[in-house]
Every structure is written in C-alpha cells, then in structure tokens.
Amino acid sequence: GCEVLASASTVEEALLRISQESPDLVILDRNLDGHRTTAVAQTLNEKSIPYVVMTGYTQGTADEPAMAAAPCVLKPWKSYELLDELTLLARLPHTSR
C-alpha cells in the first residue's frame, strides 16, 4: 500500500515538503504554478528519492537534463501507466538517506 504524505502547488512548497517529509517516492509534475520543477528534480536526485515525472509536453523530459533519468508519464495518462511506473520505482533499492 501507499500513503499520500503531502501535495504541493508551487516549487517552493514542493521543496519544503520534501525536506519535511522525506518521502519514499514522488510524483512530480514538470510544471507547478507555471514554473519548471527543475530545482525539485535536482533535490530529489541529490537525496536519491525516486520520482516519476508527469507532463503534457510531448517531448517528455528529453530537454530537461535533471529529469532525464526519471520515468515520464504523458498527460492525459491512464491509471495503469502511472501505476506501472510507480510499482517499478517502489521495487528499486534505495540508497540510505
């Protein structure tokens, strides 16, 4: 099972939530409140927190180096697509934080 710890609507709020909650896994929208979430992706990478990126951009994350290694689900997404990616990420061994 899983539990939603927090949600964020801005980049600043997302960074704060990550520092407060230390999540096991994150679903990251490529944009929050009209701003790119590159800083959030960089923080997740630094903390070795796995994440899946959701975006409506047809190129996915190809032009965003900080997100290049993360799985990407294109909007509009189907629930099984997101579930498949989350299941794969949850099975990966995590480095100690």
C-alpha positions in Angstrom: 0.0 0.0 0.0 0.9 3.6 0.0 0.1 6.8 1.8 0.0 10.3 0.4 2.1 12.4 2.7 1.7 15.8 1.1 0.9 17.6 -2.1 2.4 20.9 -3.3 1.2 23.5 -5.8 4.4 25.6 -6.1 8.1 24.7 -6.5 8.9 26.3 -3.1 6.2 24.3 -1.4 7.4 21.1 -3.0 10.9 21.7 -1.8 9.7 22.4 1.7 7.5 19.2 1.7 10.5 17.1 0.6 12.7 18.5 3.4 9.9 18.0 6.0 8.5 14.6 4.9 11.5 12.8 3.4 9.2 10.8 1.0 10.0 7.3 -0.3 8.6 8.2 -3.8 7.4 11.3 -5.5 5.0 12.0 -8.4 6.4 15.3 -9.9 4.6 17.5 -12.4 7.0 19.1 -14.8 5.4 22.5 -14.0 3.9 23.8 -10.8 2.0 27.1 -10.9 3.6 27.9 -14.3 7.2 27.2 -13.2 9.5 24.4 -14.2 10.2 21.9 -11.4 13.9 21.5 -12.3 15.0 22.5 -8.7 12.7 19.9 -7.3 14.1 17.2 -9.6 17.7 18.2 -8.6 16.8 18.0 -4.9 15.2 14.6 -5.4 18.3 13.4 -7.3 20.6 14.7 -4.6 18.6 12.9 -1.9 18.3 9.7 -4.0 14.5 9.9 -3.8 12.9 8.1 -6.8 10.3 10.0 -8.7 8.1 9.8 -11.8 7.5 12.9 -13.9 4.1 13.8 -15.3 3.9 16.2 -18.2 1.7 17.3 -21.0 4.8 18.1 -23.2 5.0 15.6 -26.0 8.8 15.5 -25.8 8.5 14.4 -22.1 11.7 15.3 -20.2 14.2 15.0 -23.1 15.1 18.7 -22.9 15.4 18.7 -19.1 18.8 17.1 -18.0 17.9 17.0 -14.3 14.9 14.8 -15.1 16.4 12.7 -17.9 16.8 9.5 -15.9 13.3 9.7 -14.3 10.4 7.8 -15.9 7.9 10.0 -17.5 4.1 9.6 -18.0 2.5 11.8 -20.6 -0.8 13.6 -19.9 -3.5 12.6 -20.3 -2.4 9.5 -18.6 -4.1 6.2 -17.9 -4.1 5.0 -14.3 -2.3 1.7 -15.3 0.6 3.7 -16.9 1.2 5.6 -13.7 0.7 2.5 -11.5 3.2 0.6 -13.6 5.9 3.3 -13.2 5.3 3.7 -9.5 5.4 -0.1 -9.0 8.8 -0.3 -10.8 10.2 2.6 -8.8 9.0 1.2 -5.5 10.8 -2.1 -6.2 14.2 -0.3 -6.8 16.7 -0.5 -3.9 17.0 2.9 -2.3 20.3 4.3 -1.1 20.2 5.4 2.6 19.2 9.0 3.1 
